[in-house]
Amino acid sequence: MPRPCRCRRIRCNPDTNYFKPRGIPLDMLEEVNLMLDELEAVRLADLEGLYQKDAAKKMNISRQTFGNIIGKAHKKIADVLLNAKALKIEGGKVKRIG
């Protein structure tokens, strides 16, 4: 039986929650869902340049969990960019701070 999911702390609150390739009608696109905790992991690691240990502390999760989250996020973002898919940002068990 898996352990219950801990609530992840996030600071980012995106103004836009949907991205799609220009010139392709929405009904022709496959959609990929990026969870809010995945977006926060990308923000902390890639935009702010934090080490996984420090970023994990900010999100109130273990370093290993952070590594799993950032790995999933990178894979989803690469899929969206390389395969011309739509990206929807929403969901996840998160607590907004700040």
N, C-alpha and C positions, 0 to 999 in steps of 0.2 A: 504494500500500500504506500503510495507516494506521500511525501510530506505536503502539508498545505502551502499554497503559494503565499509568500510574504508580500505585503503591500509595498510597492516601490515608490520612493520619493522622486518627484520630478520638478524641475523649475521651468522647463520650456512650455510655452503655451502658443503653439503655432497660429498665426493669423490665417493661414491657408491650410486646408487639410486635404487638398486634392491636386494632383499634378497629372497631366497627360501629354502625350506627344502632340505637337501642333499639326493641324491639317488632317488628322485622322478622326472620324466621327466616334463619339464615345461608345456607341452601340457595337462598334467593330473591335473594341479593345478588351483584352483580358485585364482584370483588376487584381492588384496585389495589395494586401492590407499590412501596413506597417504600424505596429502597436506603439502607443505613446512611450512605453519604457524603452523600446528599441530606438526611437527617435532621440530620447534623452541620452542613451548610451552613445549614439553617434555624435551628439553635441559635445558630450564630455570628453570622449576619446579623440575624435577627429578635429573638432573645431577648437576646443580649449586645450587639447594636447595633454590631457592628464594620463598618468599611468593607470592601468586597470585597477590596481589596489586602491588608489585615491578616488577614482571615479566610483568604484563599488561602495566605498564608505559614504559618499555623498548620496547614493541611491538607497542606502540601508540594506545592502545585499552582500553576499560573499563575492570574492574575487572570481571564483570559478563560475558562479551564476552570471556575473557581469560578462565574462568571456563568452559564455554561451549566448547571451542576449546580443552582444555586439557581432558575433559570428552570424547569427540569423539575420540581423539587420543588414549587414554587408551583402549577404547572399541575395536578399530581397531587392536591395537597391541595384545591385548588378543586373539582376533579372529584368527589372523595370527598364534600365538604360539600354541594355544590349538587345532586348527582345521587344522593344517598343510597346510597353504595357502601361496602364494607368496605375498611379500610386495613391492609395487612400490611407490617411493617417487617422487612426482612431482606436479606442479600446484599450483594454488591459486593466489590471488591478493596481491603480496608482493613487498617490496622494500628492496633490500640488502643494508646493511650499514656496515661499518667497513671492 
